[in-house]
């Protein structure tokens, strides 16, 4: 049974930082591309960052490029999202996802973690 469990969300002031973690189990982690998505209140879910299974290719949403960094530790079956210079518009539920197709489709999803950025 595949499980993805996010952690690290919370309330932070604008300009602050958070690091989200997503621990994966039940899959061969090193063979999966990993993505971070978010769903702001009242809006569609959107992808913010993706990391190829090789660890050498990344994709970022334009609005977070340069502020967010996705990384992975295959020894710990964990993917991270470092978020710096946070803005109120970054407020959302953040989800991690795993997939075997790059960069598009994701087969497994976590339950989400709330990130709230106050102005």
C-alpha positions in Angstrom: 0.0 0.0 0.0 1.5 3.3 -1.1 1.4 6.1 1.3 2.7 9.7 1.0 2.6 11.7 4.2 3.3 15.5 4.1 4.5 17.5 7.1 5.9 20.9 7.8 3.0 23.1 7.0 1.9 25.9 9.3 1.4 29.6 9.8 4.2 32.0 8.8 4.6 35.7 8.2 5.2 37.1 4.8 8.9 36.9 3.9 9.4 33.9 6.1 10.4 30.3 5.2 9.0 26.8 5.6 10.3 23.4 4.6 7.7 20.8 3.7 8.5 17.1 3.8 6.8 14.2 2.2 7.7 10.7 3.4 6.8 7.9 1.0 6.3 4.2 1.6 5.1 1.2 -0.3 6.9 2.1 -3.5 10.4 2.0 -5.0 10.9 5.7 -4.3 14.0 6.2 -6.5 11.9 5.2 -9.6 9.3 7.9 -9.1 9.2 11.5 -10.2 7.9 13.6 -7.3 5.8 16.7 -7.5 4.5 19.3 -5.1 1.1 20.8 -5.9 -1.0 23.3 -4.1 -4.7 24.3 -4.0 -5.4 27.9 -2.9 -8.8 28.6 -1.3 -11.5 28.6 -4.0 -9.0 27.8 -6.8 -7.9 24.8 -8.9 -5.0 22.7 -7.8 -1.7 23.6 -9.5 1.7 22.2 -9.7 4.5 24.2 -8.1 7.5 22.0 -8.5 8.5 18.7 -9.9 11.6 16.6 -9.6 12.7 13.8 -12.0 13.5 10.4 -10.5 17.1 11.0 -11.5 17.2 14.0 -9.2 18.8 16.1 -12.0 15.7 17.7 -13.7 13.4 20.1 -12.0 10.4 22.2 -13.1 8.9 25.1 -11.2 5.8 27.3 -11.6 6.9 30.7 -12.7 5.6 32.5 -9.6 7.7 30.3 -7.2 10.9 30.0 -9.3 13.8 31.3 -7.4 11.9 31.1 -4.1 11.1 27.4 -3.8 13.4 24.4 -4.1 12.4 20.8 -4.5 14.9 18.1 -3.4 14.8 14.5 -2.6 16.7 12.0 -0.3 16.3 8.5 -1.7 17.9 7.0 1.4 15.0 8.4 3.4 12.3 8.0 0.8 11.5 11.7 1.3 11.0 14.7 -1.0 11.2 18.2 0.3 10.0 21.6 -0.7 12.0 24.5 0.7 9.9 27.7 0.5 11.6 31.1 1.0 10.3 34.6 0.8 6.8 33.4 1.3 3.9 35.6 0.1 0.2 35.7 1.2 -0.6 34.3 -2.3 1.3 31.2 -1.4 -1.4 30.3 1.1 -2.8 26.9 0.1 -3.1 23.2 0.9 0.1 21.7 -0.4 0.2 18.1 -1.7 3.0 15.8 -2.7 2.6 13.3 -5.5 4.5 10.5 -7.1 4.5 9.3 -10.7 6.3 7.2 -13.2 5.7 9.5 -16.2 7.7 12.7 -16.6 6.7 15.4 -16.1 3.0 14.9 -16.4 1.1 12.1 -14.6 1.0 11.3 -10.9 -0.4 8.1 -9.6 -0.2 8.6 -5.9 -1.1 11.6 -3.7 -0.7 12.6 -0.1 -3.4 14.0 2.1 -2.0 17.6 2.1 -0.7 20.1 4.6 -1.9 23.6 5.1 0.4 26.5 4.6 -0.9 29.9 5.6 1.1 33.1 5.0 0.0 36.2 6.8 0.6 39.7 5.6 
